[in-house]
Amino acid sequence: MKLLLRILITALLVMAIAYLMKGVVVDQFTTALIVAIVLALLNFFVKPILVLFTFPITIITLGLFLLVINAIIILLCDHFVDGFNVSSFWTALFFSIVLSISQSLVYKLTGEAK
C-alpha cells in the first residue's frame, strides 16, 4: 500500500512539474503513472550500478556527480516511456532536482518519510 501511494504521489508530482516546466512534456496521467513506475524500477536496478561505477568521480566532486546520475535516470526514462519527453540534459537535471525536493517535502507532510 505504501509503495502504491508513493507511485501515485510521484505521478502527480511529475504531472505538476511537467505543467510548470518548459522542456518536459507528459501526454496524460497514465503516462505519468508509467513514468513513476519506470523511475522506481530504474532507481532500484540501474542507479546502484551507476553509483558503483562512478564512485571515484563522485568522491572527487563531493557527491555532486549524483545529480548527473539522477539526470541520466530521467533521460533513460524519457527513452523508455512514450509520451514523456525531456528536451535536454540540463532540463533533465533541473527536473530531477525539483522532483527530488518536492518528493521529500510531500513525503514529509504525509508522514511517508523513510
C-alpha positions in Angstrom: 0.0 0.0 0.0 2.9 2.4 0.9 4.5 1.7 -2.5 1.3 2.4 -4.4 0.9 5.7 -2.5 4.5 6.7 -3.3 4.0 5.9 -7.0 0.8 7.9 -7.1 2.4 10.8 -5.4 5.3 10.7 -7.8 3.0 10.6 -10.8 1.1 13.6 -9.5 4.4 15.5 -9.0 5.6 14.5 -12.5 2.4 15.9 -13.9 2.7 19.1 -11.9 6.3 19.7 -12.7 5.8 19.0 -16.4 3.0 21.5 -16.4 5.2 24.2 -14.8 8.4 23.4 -16.6 9.4 24.2 -20.2 11.0 21.3 -21.9 9.2 18.5 -20.1 6.1 17.0 -21.7 3.7 14.4 -20.3 0.8 13.5 -22.5 -1.6 12.2 -19.9 -1.9 11.0 -16.3 -1.5 7.3 -17.3 1.8 8.3 -18.9 2.8 9.9 -15.6 1.9 6.7 -13.7 4.1 4.7 -16.1 6.9 7.3 -15.7 6.7 6.9 -11.9 6.9 3.1 -12.2 9.8 3.2 -14.6 11.6 5.7 -12.4 11.1 3.5 -9.4 12.5 0.5 -11.4 15.4 2.4 -12.8 16.3 3.8 -9.4 16.1 0.3 -7.9 18.1 -1.6 -10.6 20.2 0.8 -12.6 21.1 3.6 -10.2 23.1 1.4 -7.8 25.2 0.1 -10.7 25.9 3.7 -12.0 26.8 4.8 -8.5 29.2 2.0 -8.1 30.9 2.5 -11.4 31.2 6.3 -10.9 32.2 6.2 -7.2 35.7 7.7 -7.7 34.3 10.8 -9.6 31.5 11.1 -7.0 34.1 11.3 -4.3 36.2 13.8 -6.2 33.1 16.0 -6.8 32.0 15.6 -3.2 28.8 13.9 -4.2 27.6 16.4 -6.9 28.0 13.8 -9.6 25.0 12.0 -8.1 22.9 14.9 -9.6 24.3 13.9 -13.1 23.3 10.3 -12.4 19.8 11.4 -11.5 19.6 13.3 -14.8 20.8 10.2 -16.7 18.0 8.2 -15.0 15.4 10.8 -16.1 16.8 10.7 -19.7 16.6 6.8 -19.6 13.0 7.1 -18.5 12.4 9.5 -21.4 13.9 6.9 -23.8 11.7 4.1 -22.4 8.3 5.8 -22.0 6.3 7.1 -25.0 4.5 10.3 -24.2 7.2 11.5 -21.8 9.7 13.9 -23.4 12.6 15.8 -21.8 14.2 18.3 -24.2 17.8 18.3 -22.9 20.3 17.1 -20.3 20.0 20.4 -18.4 16.2 20.1 -18.4 16.5 16.6 -17.0 19.0 17.8 -14.4 16.6 20.5 -13.2 13.6 18.2 -13.4 15.4 15.6 -11.2 16.3 18.2 -8.6 12.8 19.7 -8.5 11.3 16.2 -8.3 13.6 15.1 -5.5 12.9 18.2 -3.4 9.1 18.0 -4.0 9.0 14.3 -3.2 10.9 15.0 0.0 8.5 17.7 1.0 5.4 15.8 0.2 6.5 12.6 1.9 7.4 14.6 5.0 4.0 16.3 5.0 2.1 13.0 4.5 4.2 11.1 7.0 5.6 8.8 4.3 9.3 9.7 5.0 11.8 6.9 5.2 
